[in-house]
Amino acid sequence: MRQLSAALGSLAPPQVPTPDLGERLLIADTATVLRFDGTRYGTRLPVRPGWTQHVRDHGQAVVVVGLDPLPRSADLARVDAYRDVGLASGRLLFGLARPA
């Protein structure tokens, strides 16, 4: 996950100012892709239409990378617990991404 962070332009822990990652989001009505440095590919993000509109309205989104594993099948309660532990332990990294 640290290599993923580096490919995004070095994300930061919550104790320091959130770095600007630049134009990394390719947003369409049904899909959003997060681009990485050094590759022509990206990662498709599961998003809701309300999120897409929010990013369009505000011009940025927070990217959060957790350094510990979290199953794709995790429910909201497990994600909330993961977030709480990750924040307390410094195992979450943050950055601001803008639509391209």
Secondary structure as a PSIPRED ss2 file (coil, helix, strand):
# PSIPRED VFORMAT (PSIPRED V4.0)

   1 M C   1.000  0.000  0.000
   2 R H   0.000  1.000  0.000
   3 Q H   0.000  1.000  0.000
   4 L H   0.000  1.000  0.000
   5 S H   0.000  1.000  0.000
   6 A H   0.000  1.000  0.000
   7 A H   0.000  1.000  0.000
   8 L C   1.000  0.000  0.000
   9 G C   1.000  0.000  0.000
  10 S C   1.000  0.000  0.000
  11 L C   1.000  0.000  0.000
  12 A E   0.000  0.000  1.000
  13 P C   1.000  0.000  0.000
  14 P C   1.000  0.000  0.000
  15 Q C   1.000  0.000  0.000
  16 V C   1.000  0.000  0.000
  17 P C   1.000  0.000  0.000
  18 T C   1.000  0.000  0.000
  19 P C   1.000  0.000  0.000
  20 D E   0.000  0.000  1.000
  21 L E   0.000  0.000  1.000
  22 G E   0.000  0.000  1.000
  23 E E   0.000  0.000  1.000
  24 R E   0.000  0.000  1.000
  25 L E   0.000  0.000  1.000
  26 L E   0.000  0.000  1.000
  27 I E   0.000  0.000  1.000
  28 A C   1.000  0.000  0.000
  29 D C   1.000  0.000  0.000
  30 T C   1.000  0.000  0.000
  31 A C   1.000  0.000  0.000
  32 T E   0.000  0.000  1.000
  33 V E   0.000  0.000  1.000
  34 L E   0.000  0.000  1.000
  35 R E   0.000  0.000  1.000
  36 F C   1.000  0.000  0.000
  37 D C   1.000  0.000  0.000
  38 G C   1.000  0.000  0.000
  39 T C   1.000  0.000  0.000
  40 R C   1.000  0.000  0.000
  41 Y C   1.000  0.000  0.000
  42 G E   0.000  0.000  1.000
  43 T E   0.000  0.000  1.000
  44 R E   0.000  0.000  1.000
  45 L E   0.000  0.000  1.000
  46 P C   1.000  0.000  0.000
  47 V C   1.000  0.000  0.000
  48 R C   1.000  0.000  0.000
  49 P H   0.000  1.000  0.000
  50 G H   0.000  1.000  0.000
  51 W H   0.000  1.000  0.000
  52 T H   0.000  1.000  0.000
  53 Q H   0.000  1.000  0.000
  54 H H   0.000  1.000  0.000
  55 V H   0.000  1.000  0.000
  56 R H   0.000  1.000  0.000
  57 D H   0.000  1.000  0.000
  58 H H   0.000  1.000  0.000
  59 G C   1.000  0.000  0.000
  60 Q C   1.000  0.000  0.000
  61 A E   0.000  0.000  1.000
  62 V E   0.000  0.000  1.000
  63 V E   0.000  0.000  1.000
  64 V E   0.000  0.000  1.000
  65 V E   0.000  0.000  1.000
  66 G E   0.000  0.000  1.000
  67 L C   1.000  0.000  0.000
  68 D C   1.000  0.000  0.000
  69 P C   1.000  0.000  0.000
  70 L C   1.000  0.000  0.000
  71 P C   1.000  0.000  0.000
  72 R C   1.000  0.000  0.000
  73 S C   1.000  0.000  0.000
  74 A C   1.000  0.000  0.000
  75 D C   1.000  0.000  0.000
  76 L H   0.000  1.000  0.000
  77 A H   0.000  1.000  0.000
  78 R H   0.000  1.000  0.000
  79 V H   0.000  1.000  0.000
  80 D H   0.000  1.000  0.000
  81 A H   0.000  1.000  0.000
  82 Y H   0.000  1.000  0.000
  83 R H   0.000  1.000  0.000
  84 D H   0.000  1.000  0.000
  85 V H   0.000  1.000  0.000
  86 G H   0.000  1.000  0.000
  87 L H   0.000  1.000  0.000
  88 A H   0.000  1.000  0.000
  89 S H   0.000  1.000  0.000
  90 G C   1.000  0.000  0.000
  91 R C   1.000  0.000  0.000
  92 L E   0.000  0.000  1.000
  93 L E   0.000  0.000  1.000
  94 F E   0.000  0.000  1.000
  95 G E   0.000  0.000  1.000
  96 L E   0.000  0.000  1.000
  97 A E   0.000  0.000  1.000
  98 R E   0.000  0.000  1.000
  99 P E   0.000  0.000  1.000
 100 A C   1.000  0.000  0.000
